[in-house]
């Protein structure tokens, strides 16, 4: 099962991705959580302690690995490099395990210009494709907003896109943009999860602006989750949000 979770910044997609990953792991599945958001904080949401988080190196920053796999020098990447590097062993070698979840932090390419074709970009894109199309684990990907970083074939290999939205116009705008982009490349299973819900009016606002069948459920606004983030704690410690995500997971499993 391959699930890509996205949404506008600040809507709570990382919290949702973390709890979903922990729930699958608790059921005995081998789970690979992938932090593909440039603002990487999935490890914290998963409950990884600081001493482990401090040792995590994103794949995009592993210069020696990138050089080895793309056949380029480590000190100065050349213009000639492999476009199909070996990546199948990377998840097992470089993931970090805690609370039953394997975490792989992708990182981002910060140099070379947007849309550049460089060794780092090629390795990350190839690795993403492998995780979706060939890896046998339950893969939960915490993505940045949009799906531009997924190729056509890779995106079609994802079992479901889940857009986390909050009751606001900008969040809903992101949902409709992602839905259109996914539809353009042949992805049909695009769902929404409403987060930070305070009342029935918030639910109604969301349901009035998306397809009813696309809504997997709602997560209440939760001060405990807000406080856990400020205290650098995992939201998995709050029973209410865990139960709400569990209900969403049950509906998701029935659909895919």
Secondary structure, 3 states (H helix, E strand, C coil): CEEEEECCCCCCHHHHHHHHHHHHHHCCCCEEEEEECCCCCHHHHHCCCHHHHCCCCCHHHCHHHHHHHHCCCCCCCCCCCCCCCCCCCHHHHHCEEECCEEEEECCCCCCCCCCCCCHHHHHHHHHHHHHHHCCCCEEEEEECCCCCCCCHHHHHCCCEEEEEEECCHHHHHHHHHHHHHHHHCCCCCEEEEEEEECCHHHHHHHHCCCCHHHEEEEEECCHHHHHHHHCCCCHHHCHHHHHHHHHHHHHHHHHC
